[in-house]
Amino acid sequence: MYKLTQTKAILRLSDGATIPAEPANTDYVAFLDWKAAGNMPEPADVPDPNIAVLAEIDRIETENKAGRGVREFILEILEENAGALGVDPLENILYRKAKAVDDQIRALREKLK
């Protein structure tokens, strides 16, 4: 049995060998023969897109040292303004959106731990 990968290489499940898609490689030729006989390899694993999203968030926050601080600052200011007005900060659409983004990032980090 074989399994496709996210690259051109093929994974042989019997021993975990990664087989490059090279016509001169005898293991690759064996895979092609196996497939020509009507067999189908397992599909490649689909990567979790959240990992890429979180990596991009981390990259941005690392490059822009204030990234995380800016979100916290916005939430803090909006909470203070709502408190000064005697209203719930959730009544402010900007606060709700900023809080939702912050909550999503936090949940994503927890999920991918």
Secondary structure, 3 states (H helix, E strand, C coil): CEEECCCCCEEECCCCEEECCCCCCHHHHHHHHHHHCCCCCECCCCCCHHHHHHHHHHHHHHHCCCHHHHHHHHHHHHHHHHHHHCCCHHHCHHHHHHHHHHHHHHHHHHHCC
